[in-house]
Structures are given as structure tokens and as C-alpha cells.
Amino acid sequence: MKHSIQILGTGCPKCQKLTNVVKDVVDQNQIDATIDKVEDLAEIMKFDVMMTPALVIDGDVVAKGRIPTKTELTTWLQN
């Protein structure tokens, strides 16, 4: 199953770090996924997210205002 991953944030350092962590986990575990960055505030607000960075996997907000660990990401993407 191909996952849809969206990284919500305006390009802040934490947003960049989250992007790098997600890419690392996807690459290291050979996970089939598309990764999109959402930087438009109006689009971010549609997810009811007030703190960035936020991570959306397959339409569900799984983290907001923090960078999840690689272990958390791997678990979310392999289930």
C-alpha cells in the first residue's frame, strides 16, 4: 500500500528536520510513499493544526508541534 505523507509547516528549521527524518525512514525501510510539503497557511488550517511542524499520514494528523522519533514513524508507516 502506498502511503500519502504530508508535512505541514512554513519552512522553519523544525519543519526541515521533520522532512529529513521522514525521508530517512522512508528510504531506510523501503516504504512506498509520496511525501508532500504543505506550506500554505490556509491549507495547514484545514487540518485544524495550530502548531507546526505537523505530520499527516494517509489523511490522519499523527503529530503536531513536535518531531516524532524514527521508531514512531516506522511504526505508523508499517501498520
ChimeraX attribute file (.defattr): number of C-alpha atoms within 10 A of each C-alpha:
attribute: neighborCount
match mode: 1-to-1
recipient: residues
	/A:1	8
	/A:2	10
	/A:3	15
	/A:4	16
	/A:5	20
	/A:6	21
	/A:7	26
	/A:8	29
	/A:9	26
	/A:10	17
	/A:11	16
	/A:12	12
	/A:13	11
	/A:14	17
	/A:15	23
	/A:16	16
	/A:17	14
	/A:18	23
	/A:19	22
	/A:20	12
	/A:21	17
	/A:22	23
	/A:23	15
	/A:24	13
	/A:25	18
	/A:26	19
	/A:27	12
	/A:28	10
	/A:29	11
	/A:30	9
	/A:31	16
	/A:32	13
	/A:33	17
	/A:34	13
	/A:35	17
	/A:36	13
	/A:37	16
	/A:38	17
	/A:39	15
	/A:40	11
	/A:41	13
	/A:42	9
	/A:43	12
	/A:44	20
	/A:45	12
	/A:46	8
	/A:47	14
	/A:48	9
	/A:49	19
	/A:50	12
	/A:51	14
	/A:52	20
	/A:53	25
	/A:54	25
	/A:55	28
	/A:56	18
	/A:57	19
	/A:58	13
	/A:59	12
	/A:60	12
	/A:61	17
	/A:62	14
	/A:63	19
	/A:64	18
	/A:65	16
	/A:66	14
	/A:67	20
	/A:68	16
	/A:69	13
	/A:70	15
	/A:71	10
	/A:72	13
	/A:73	19
	/A:74	16
	/A:75	10
	/A:76	11
	/A:77	21
	/A:78	10
	/A:79	5
